[in-house]
Amino acid sequence: MDSIPVRELNQHTSAVLARVANGESLEITVSGQPAARLVPIDDNTSIRADLIRRGRLIPASNPGPLVLPAGEPDLSVDSTDIVSDLREERL
């Protein structure tokens, strides 16, 4: 993997991005120390698939539709009362 200083990235951004778009991976250095990597986008990997692969997302065990209760919601009850009741149940 080639490395380039951040100054070169700043001065030749379009050229550097063209290299990356053509498949090159580049390491960006600041004061000679690696700071970042520019890598081509892998269109075959979705963000969701990447998160699952890295263990950051666990897919739903039942991917079916969410079933909502029928009828109109009871708007006469204050949400703070509901939360308070739920907290009391936990204690």
N, CA, C and O atoms as a printed pandas DataFrame, in Angstrom:
     atom_number atom_name residue_name chain_id  residue_number  x_coord  y_coord  z_coord
0              1         N          MET        A               1    0.858   -1.172    0.000
1              2        CA          MET        A               1    0.000    0.000    0.000
2              3         C          MET        A               1    0.903    1.233    0.000
3              4         O          MET        A               1    1.805    1.361    0.828
4              5         N          ASP        A               2    0.646    2.121   -0.929
5              6        CA          ASP        A               2    1.399    3.374   -0.997
6              7         C          ASP        A               2    0.936    4.310    0.112
7              8         O          ASP        A               2   -0.208    4.239    0.564
8              9         N          SER        A               3    1.827    5.180    0.540
9             10        CA          SER        A               3    1.437    6.200    1.508
10            11         C          SER        A               3    1.733    7.572    0.916
11            12         O          SER        A               3    2.680    7.754    0.151
12            13         N          ILE        A               4    0.892    8.531    1.295
13            14        CA          ILE        A               4    1.084    9.909    0.836
14            15         C          ILE        A               4    0.901   10.837    2.032
15            16         O          ILE        A               4    0.093   10.559    2.918
16            17         N          PRO        A               5    1.642   11.929    2.057
17            18        CA          PRO        A               5    1.458   12.893    3.149
18            19         C          PRO        A               5    0.145   13.659    2.978
19            20         O          PRO        A               5   -0.350   13.835    1.865
20            21         N          VAL        A               6   -0.395   14.101    4.087
21            22        CA          VAL        A               6   -1.660   14.823    4.062
22            23         C          VAL        A               6   -1.555   16.081    3.200
23            24         O          VAL        A               6   -2.547   16.499    2.603
24            25         N          ARG        A               7   -0.382   16.683    3.128
25            26        CA          ARG        A               7   -0.197   17.871    2.285
26            27         C          ARG        A               7   -0.479   17.534    0.820
27            28         O          ARG        A               7   -1.116   18.316    0.115
28            29         N          GLU        A               8   -0.002   16.365    0.361
29            30        CA          GLU        A               8   -0.257   15.965   -1.030
30            31         C          GLU        A               8   -1.748   15.740   -1.257
31            32         O          GLU        A               8   -2.284   16.092   -2.307
32            33         N          LEU        A               9   -2.411   15.152   -0.264
33            34        CA          LEU        A               9   -3.858   14.959   -0.375
34            35         C          LEU        A               9   -4.558   16.306   -0.497
35            36         O          LEU        A               9   -5.467   16.462   -1.313
36            37         N          ASN        A              10   -4.147   17.271    0.300
37            38        CA          ASN        A              10   -4.755   18.607    0.247
38            39         C          ASN        A              10   -4.513   19.295   -1.091
39            40         O          ASN        A              10   -5.408   19.950   -1.627
40            41         N          GLN        A              11   -3.309   19.149   -1.629
41            42        CA          GLN        A              11   -2.952   19.864   -2.851
42            43         C          GLN        A              11   -3.421   19.162   -4.124
43            44         O          GLN        A              11   -3.614   19.813   -5.151
44            45         N          HIS        A              12   -3.605   17.843   -4.069
45            46        CA          HIS        A              12   -3.961   17.071   -5.267
46            47         C          HIS        A              12   -5.131   16.122   -4.981
47            48         O          HIS        A              12   -5.089   14.945   -5.337
48            49         N          THR        A              13   -6.152   16.644   -4.347
49            50        CA          THR        A              13   -7.279   15.813   -3.917
50            51         C          THR        A              13   -7.901   15.034   -5.068
51            52         O          THR        A              13   -8.130   13.831   -4.934
52            53         N          SER        A              14   -8.177   15.674   -6.177
53            54        CA          SER        A              14   -8.825   14.994   -7.310
54            55         C          SER        A              14   -7.966   13.856   -7.842
55            56         O          SER        A              14   -8.481   12.778   -8.138
56            57         N          ALA        A              15   -6.673   14.083   -7.963
57            58        CA          ALA        A              15   -5.779   13.044   -8.480
58            59         C          ALA        A              15   -5.692   11.867   -7.512
59            60         O          ALA        A              15   -5.678   10.710   -7.932
60            61         N          VAL        A              16   -5.633   12.166   -6.222
61            62        CA          VAL        A              16   -5.568   11.097   -5.218
62            63         C          VAL        A              16   -6.859   10.286   -5.240
63            64         O          VAL        A              16   -6.822    9.057   -5.204
64            65         N          LEU        A              17   -7.994   10.966   -5.300
65            66        CA          LEU        A              17   -9.279   10.253   -5.344
66            67         C          LEU        A              17   -9.424    9.437   -6.620
67            68         O          LEU        A              17  -10.044    8.374   -6.601
68            69         N          ALA        A              18   -8.873    9.907   -7.712
69            70        CA          ALA        A              18   -8.906    9.132   -8.960
70            71         C          ALA        A              18   -8.119    7.835   -8.795
71            72         O          ALA        A              18   -8.545    6.783   -9.273
72            73         N          ARG        A              19   -6.976    7.906   -8.123
73            74        CA          ARG        A              19   -6.193    6.693   -7.878
74            75         C          ARG        A              19   -6.998    5.691   -7.055
75            76         O          ARG        A              19   -7.019    4.498   -7.356
76            77         N          VAL        A              20   -7.657    6.190   -6.019
77            78        CA          VAL        A              20   -8.450    5.314   -5.154
78            79         C          VAL        A              20   -9.636    4.741   -5.930
79            80         O          VAL        A              20   -9.953    3.560   -5.792
80            81         N          ALA        A              21  -10.287    5.565   -6.737
81            82        CA          ALA        A              21  -11.421    5.094   -7.541
82            83         C          ALA        A              21  -10.996    4.007   -8.522
83            84         O          ALA        A              21  -11.809    3.166   -8.908
84            85         N          ASN        A              22   -9.722    4.019   -8.928
85            86        CA          ASN        A              22   -9.198    2.993   -9.838
86            87         C          ASN        A              22   -8.722    1.745   -9.103
87            88         O          ASN        A              22   -8.120    0.861   -9.712
88            89         N          GLY        A              23   -8.985    1.666   -7.803
89            90        CA          GLY        A              23   -8.690    0.440   -7.070
90            91         C          GLY        A              23   -7.506    0.492   -6.128
91            92         O          GLY        A              23   -7.244   -0.485   -5.426
92            93         N          GLU        A              24   -6.781    1.598   -6.089
93            94        CA          GLU        A              24   -5.622    1.705   -5.200
94            95         C          GLU        A              24   -6.064    2.015   -3.775
95            96         O          GLU        A              24   -7.028    2.751   -3.567
96            97         N          SER        A              25   -5.366    1.461   -2.805
97            98        CA          SER        A              25   -5.549    1.831   -1.405
98            99         C          SER        A              25   -4.364    2.688   -0.999
99           100         O          SER        A              25   -3.220    2.348   -1.299
100          101         N          LEU        A              26   -4.626    3.786   -0.324
101          102        CA          LEU        A              26   -3.561    4.708    0.070
102          103         C          LEU        A              26   -3.611    4.964    1.567
103          104         O          LEU        A              26   -4.684    5.067    2.162
104          105         N          GLU        A              27   -2.434    5.065    2.162
105          106        CA          GLU        A              27   -2.326    5.421    3.567
106          107         C          GLU        A              27   -1.934    6.894    3.639
107          108         O          GLU        A              27   -0.982    7.321    2.985
108          109         N          ILE        A              28   -2.663    7.663    4.431
109          110        CA          ILE        A              28   -2.400    9.087    4.576
110          111         C          ILE        A              28   -1.558    9.280    5.837
111          112         O          ILE        A              28   -1.892    8.760    6.901
112          113         N          THR        A              29   -0.465   10.030    5.708
113          114        CA          THR        A              29    0.407   10.256    6.857
114          115         C          THR        A              29    0.383   11.719    7.282
115          116         O          THR        A              29    0.215   12.624    6.464
116          117         N          VAL        A              30    0.553   11.921    8.573
117          118        CA          VAL        A              30    0.688   13.253    9.156
118          119         C          VAL        A              30    2.003   13.249    9.924
119          120         O          VAL        A              30    2.178   12.470   10.861
120          121         N          SER        A              31    2.906   14.099    9.534
121          122        CA          SER        A              31    4.252   14.142   10.125
122          123         C          SER        A              31    4.923   12.775   10.061
123          124         O          SER        A              31    5.620   12.369   10.991
124          125         N          GLY        A              32    4.706   12.071    8.956
125          126        CA          GLY        A              32    5.339   10.778    8.741
126          127         C          GLY        A              32    4.669    9.608    9.433
127          128         O          GLY        A              32    5.088    8.465    9.247
128          129         N          GLN        A              33    3.641    9.860   10.226
129          130        CA          GLN        A              33    2.937    8.800   10.950
130          131         C          GLN        A              33    1.607    8.490   10.262
131          132         O          GLN        A              33    0.883    9.413    9.889
132          133         N          PRO        A              34    1.271    7.204   10.086
133          134        CA          PRO        A              34   -0.010    6.846    9.470
134          135         C          PRO        A              34   -1.176    7.429   10.268
135          136         O          PRO        A              34   -1.220    7.321   11.494
136          137         N          ALA        A              35   -2.111    8.046    9.558
137          138        CA          ALA        A              35   -3.265    8.665   10.213
138          139         C          ALA        A              35   -4.587    8.130    9.684
139          140         O          ALA        A              35   -5.579    8.098   10.413
140          141         N          ALA        A              36   -4.611    7.708    8.423
141          142        CA          ALA        A              36   -5.870    7.256    7.826
142          143         C          ALA        A              36   -5.567    6.421    6.594
143          144         O          ALA        A              36   -4.449    6.420    6.077
144          145         N          ARG        A              37   -6.593    5.709    6.137
145          146        CA          ARG        A              37   -6.494    4.952    4.886
146          147         C          ARG        A              37   -7.638    5.362    3.976
147          148         O          ARG        A              37   -8.777    5.530    4.412
148          149         N          LEU        A              38   -7.312    5.518    2.711
149          150        CA          LEU        A              38   -8.330    5.727    1.683
150          151         C          LEU        A              38   -8.394    4.437    0.887
151          152         O          LEU        A              38   -7.397    3.997    0.314
152          153         N          VAL        A              39   -9.564    3.839    0.857
153          154        CA          VAL        A              39   -9.731    2.574    0.144
154          155         C          VAL        A              39  -10.923    2.685   -0.793
155          156         O          VAL        A              39  -11.854    3.445   -0.527
156          157         N          PRO        A              40  -10.902    1.934   -1.887
157          158        CA          PRO        A              40  -12.046    1.960   -2.806
158          159         C          PRO        A              40  -13.297    1.408   -2.125
159          160         O          PRO        A              40  -13.220    0.564   -1.232
160          161         N          ILE        A              41  -14.429    1.899   -2.561
161          162        CA          ILE        A              41  -15.706    1.400   -2.050
162          163         C          ILE        A              41  -15.979    0.043   -2.669
163          164         O          ILE        A              41  -15.839   -0.144   -3.877
164          165         N          ASP        A              42  -16.374   -0.905   -1.821
165          166        CA          ASP        A              42  -16.755   -2.227   -2.301
166          167         C          ASP        A              42  -18.272   -2.229   -2.456
167          168         O          ASP        A              42  -18.998   -2.399   -1.477
168          169         N          ASP        A              43  -18.746   -2.043   -3.677
169          170        CA          ASP        A              43  -20.190   -1.961   -3.916
170          171         C          ASP        A              43  -20.915   -3.262   -3.606
171          172         O          ASP        A              43  -22.138   -3.263   -3.468
172          173         N          ASN        A              44  -20.190   -4.367   -3.493
173          174        CA          ASN        A              44  -20.826   -5.655   -3.221
174          175         C          ASN        A              44  -21.160   -5.832   -1.746
175          176         O          ASN        A              44  -21.883   -6.761   -1.388
176          177         N          THR        A              45  -20.652   -4.968   -0.895
177          178        CA          THR        A              45  -20.895   -5.096    0.534
178          179         C          THR        A              45  -21.785   -3.954    0.993
179          180         O          THR        A              45  -21.405   -2.785    0.918
180          181         N          SER        A              46  -22.960   -4.300    1.465
181          182        CA          SER        A              46  -23.848   -3.269    1.987
182          183         C          SER        A              46  -23.403   -2.903    3.402
183          184         O          SER        A              46  -22.679   -3.658    4.051
184          185         N          ILE        A              47  -23.834   -1.763    3.858
185          186        CA          ILE        A              47  -23.506   -1.335    5.213
186          187         C          ILE        A              47  -24.065   -2.337    6.213
187          188         O          ILE        A              47  -23.398   -2.681    7.189
188          189         N          ARG        A              48  -25.284   -2.806    5.975
189          190        CA          ARG        A              48  -25.910   -3.771    6.879
190          191         C          ARG        A              48  -25.092   -5.052    6.954
191          192         O          ARG        A              48  -24.843   -5.564    8.045
192          193         N          ALA        A              49  -24.668   -5.578    5.795
193          194        CA          ALA        A              49  -23.878   -6.807    5.769
194          195         C          ALA        A              49  -22.547   -6.615    6.483
195          196         O          ALA        A              49  -22.070   -7.519    7.170
196          197         N          ASP        A              50  -21.951   -5.448    6.320
197          198        CA          ASP        A              50  -20.685   -5.165    6.986
198          199         C          ASP        A              50  -20.867   -5.118    8.500
199          200         O          ASP        A              50  -20.038   -5.653    9.236
200          201         N          LEU        A              51  -21.932   -4.490    8.974
201          202        CA          LEU        A              51  -22.191   -4.430   10.411
202          203         C          LEU        A              51  -22.452   -5.816   10.992
203          204         O          LEU        A              51  -21.996   -6.122   12.093
204          205         N          ILE        A              52  -23.177   -6.650   10.262
205          206        CA          ILE        A              52  -23.426   -8.022   10.715
206          207         C          ILE        A              52  -22.113   -8.788   10.787
207          208         O          ILE        A              52  -21.859   -9.492   11.764
208          209         N          ARG        A              53  -21.280   -8.658    9.767
209          210        CA          ARG        A              53  -20.004   -9.373    9.717
210          211         C          ARG        A              53  -19.107   -8.974   10.890
211          212         O          ARG        A              53  -18.401   -9.813   11.449
212          213         N          ARG        A              54  -19.137   -7.692   11.259
213          214        CA          ARG        A              54  -18.291   -7.219   12.350
214          215         C          ARG        A              54  -18.919   -7.432   13.724
215          216         O          ARG        A              54  -18.319   -7.080   14.739
216          217         N          GLY        A              55  -20.128   -8.008   13.765
217          218        CA          GLY        A              55  -20.777   -8.262   15.042
218          219         C          GLY        A              55  -21.398   -7.039   15.681
219          220         O          GLY        A              55  -21.720   -7.059   16.869
220          221         N          ARG        A              56  -21.572   -5.978   14.919
221          222        CA          ARG        A              56  -22.149   -4.741   15.443
222          223         C          ARG        A              56  -23.669   -4.690   15.272
223          224         O          ARG        A              56  -24.336   -3.834   15.853
224          225         N          LEU        A              57  -24.211   -5.611   14.470
225          226        CA          LEU        A              57  -25.647   -5.671   14.230
226          227         C          LEU        A              57  -26.085   -7.123   14.281
227          228         O          LEU        A              57  -25.493   -7.986   13.634
228          229         N          ILE        A              58  -27.118   -7.381   15.049
229          230        CA          ILE        A              58  -27.689   -8.723   15.112
230          231         C          ILE        A              58  -29.026   -8.664   14.383
231          232         O          ILE        A              58  -29.922   -7.926   14.792
232          233         N          PRO        A              59  -29.171   -9.439   13.300
233          234        CA          PRO        A              59  -30.429   -9.401   12.549
234          235         C          PRO        A              59  -31.600   -9.877   13.409
235          236         O          PRO        A              59  -31.427  -10.682   14.324
236          237         N          ALA        A              60  -32.771   -9.378   13.106
237          238        CA          ALA        A              60  -33.971   -9.782   13.831
238          239         C          ALA        A              60  -34.210  -11.269   13.666
239          240         O          ALA        A              60  -34.016  -11.820   12.582
240          241         N          SER        A              61  -34.636  -11.925   14.755
241          242        CA          SER        A              61  -34.903  -13.359   14.668
242          243         C          SER        A              61  -36.231  -13.629   13.963
243          244         O          SER        A              61  -36.425  -14.703   13.394
244          245         N          ASN        A              62  -37.139  -12.663   13.997
245          246        CA          ASN        A              62  -38.413  -12.788   13.304
246          247         C          ASN        A              62  -38.564  -11.561   12.410
247          248         O          ASN        A              62  -39.102  -10.542   12.843
248          249         N          PRO        A              63  -38.096  -11.649   11.175
249          250        CA          PRO        A              63  -38.118  -10.467   10.317
250          251         C          PRO        A              63  -39.489  -10.115    9.747
251          252         O          PRO        A              63  -39.585   -9.313    8.818
252          253         N          GLY        A              64  -40.542  -10.704   10.291
253          254        CA          GLY        A              64  -41.882  -10.418    9.797
254          255         C          GLY        A              64  -42.318   -9.003   10.133
255          256         O          GLY        A              64  -41.608   -8.282   10.834
256          257         N          PRO        A              65  -43.473   -8.602    9.639
257          258        CA          PRO        A              65  -43.948   -7.235    9.875
258          259         C          PRO        A              65  -44.315   -7.014   11.345
259          260         O          PRO        A              65  -44.705   -7.948   12.046
260          261         N          LEU        A              66  -44.186   -5.784   11.792
261          262        CA          LEU        A              66  -44.548   -5.403   13.144
262          263         C          LEU        A              66  -46.066   -5.299   13.217
263          264         O          LEU        A              66  -46.687   -4.592   12.423
264          265         N          VAL        A              67  -46.656   -6.003   14.171
265          266        CA          VAL        A              67  -48.107   -5.990   14.325
266          267         C          VAL        A              67  -48.462   -4.941   15.372
267          268         O          VAL        A              67  -48.046   -5.033   16.527
268          269         N          LEU        A              68  -49.228   -3.954   14.956
269          270        CA          LEU        A              68  -49.652   -2.897   15.862
270          271         C          LEU        A              68  -51.032   -3.216   16.412
271          272         O          LEU        A              68  -51.840   -3.844   15.727
272          273         N          PRO        A              69  -51.314   -2.791   17.643
273          274        CA          PRO        A              69  -52.646   -3.042   18.197
274          275         C          PRO        A              69  -53.722   -2.332   17.373
275          276         O          PRO        A              69  -53.507   -1.237   16.852
276          277         N          ALA        A              70  -54.869   -2.975   17.268
277          278        CA          ALA        A              70  -55.972   -2.401   16.497
278          279         C          ALA        A              70  -56.649   -1.301   17.309
279          280         O          ALA        A              70  -56.577   -1.285   18.537
280          281         N          GLY        A              71  -57.292   -0.404   16.619
281          282        CA          GLY        A              71  -58.057    0.640   17.280
282          283         C          GLY        A              71  -57.265    1.912   17.490
283          284         O          GLY        A              71  -56.082    2.004   17.162
284          285         N          GLU        A              72  -57.956    2.885   18.044
285          286        CA          GLU        A              72  -57.354    4.192   18.299
286          287         C          GLU        A              72  -56.620    4.175   19.638
287          288         O          GLU        A              72  -57.055    3.497   20.568
288          289         N          PRO        A              73  -55.524    4.904   19.747
289          290        CA          PRO        A              73  -54.814    4.971   21.028
290          291         C          PRO        A              73  -55.610    5.774   22.050
291          292         O          PRO        A              73  -56.374    6.671   21.697
292          293         N          ASP        A              74  -55.415    5.434   23.334
293          294        CA          ASP        A              74  -56.090    6.151   24.417
294          295         C          ASP        A              74  -55.286    7.406   24.729
295          296         O          ASP        A              74  -54.259    7.340   25.404
296          297         N          LEU        A              75  -55.754    8.545   24.238
297          298        CA          LEU        A              75  -55.028    9.794   24.409
298          299         C          LEU        A              75  -55.329   10.480   25.736
299          300         O          LEU        A              75  -54.758   11.528   26.035
300          301         N          SER        A              76  -56.228    9.893   26.538
301          302        CA          SER        A              76  -56.566   10.508   27.821
302          303         C          SER        A              76  -55.519   10.205   28.890
303          304         O          SER        A              76  -55.500   10.850   29.938
304          305         N          VAL        A              77  -54.650    9.227   28.634
305          306        CA          VAL        A              77  -53.626    8.850   29.604
306          307         C          VAL        A              77  -52.341    9.606   29.290
307          308         O          VAL        A              77  -51.893    9.635   28.144
308          309         N          ASP        A              78  -51.753   10.217   30.316
309          310        CA          ASP        A              78  -50.513   10.973   30.153
310          311         C          ASP        A              78  -49.329   10.005   30.125
311          312         O          ASP        A              78  -49.263    9.077   30.931
312          313         N          SER        A              79  -48.412   10.219   29.213
313          314        CA          SER        A              79  -47.266    9.313   29.072
314          315         C          SER        A              79  -46.384    9.301   30.319
315          316         O          SER        A              79  -45.762    8.283   30.623
316          317         N          THR        A              80  -46.322   10.415   31.040
317          318        CA          THR        A              80  -45.507   10.423   32.265
318          319         C          THR        A              80  -46.091    9.495   33.320
319          320         O          THR        A              80  -45.345    8.901   34.099
320          321         N          ASP        A              81  -47.421    9.361   33.359
321          322        CA          ASP        A              81  -48.052    8.423   34.290
322          323         C          ASP        A              81  -47.702    6.984   33.922
323          324         O          ASP        A              81  -47.449    6.159   34.801
324          325         N          ILE        A              82  -47.688    6.687   32.642
325          326        CA          ILE        A              82  -47.355    5.336   32.185
326          327         C          ILE        A              82  -45.915    5.002   32.561
327          328         O          ILE        A              82  -45.645    3.919   33.080
328          329         N          VAL        A              83  -44.994    5.924   32.304
329          330        CA          VAL        A              83  -43.584    5.689   32.633
330          331         C          VAL        A              83  -43.415    5.529   34.133
331          332         O          VAL        A              83  -42.669    4.658   34.582
332          333         N          SER        A              84  -44.089    6.348   34.906
333          334        CA          SER        A              84  -44.010    6.261   36.363
334          335         C          SER        A              84  -44.503    4.902   36.850
335          336         O          SER        A              84  -43.876    4.289   37.714
336          337         N          ASP        A              85  -45.621    4.428   36.303
337          338        CA          ASP        A              85  -46.150    3.111   36.674
338          339         C          ASP        A              85  -45.165    2.002   36.322
339          340         O          ASP        A              85  -44.962    1.079   37.111
340          341         N          LEU        A              86  -44.554    2.088   35.146
341          342        CA          LEU        A              86  -43.587    1.068   34.738
342          343         C          LEU        A              86  -42.371    1.066   35.658
343          344         O          LEU        A              86  -41.845    0.001   35.982
344          345         N          ARG        A              87  -41.924    2.227   36.077
345          346        CA          ARG        A              87  -40.774    2.310   36.981
346          347         C          ARG        A              87  -41.106    1.717   38.344
347          348         O          ARG        A              87  -40.267    1.049   38.949
348          349         N          GLU        A              88  -42.313    1.953   38.831
349          350        CA          GLU        A              88  -42.728    1.400   40.122
350          351         C          GLU        A              88  -42.796   -0.119   40.064
351          352         O          GLU        A              88  -42.482   -0.787   41.049
352          353         N          GLU        A              89  -43.204   -0.678   38.922
353          354        CA          GLU        A              89  -43.279   -2.134   38.772
354          355         C          GLU        A              89  -41.896   -2.764   38.867
355          356         O          GLU        A              89  -41.762   -3.884   39.361
356          357         N          ARG        A              90  -40.867   -2.063   38.401
357          358        CA          ARG        A              90  -39.507   -2.606   38.427
358          359         C          ARG        A              90  -38.932   -2.648   39.834
359          360         O          ARG        A              90  -38.085   -3.490   40.133
360          361         N          LEU        A              91  -39.378   -1.758   40.689
361          362        CA          LEU        A              91  -38.813   -1.694   42.045
362          363         C          LEU        A              91  -39.408   -2.715   42.906
363          364         O          LEU        A              91  -39.056   -2.812   44.082
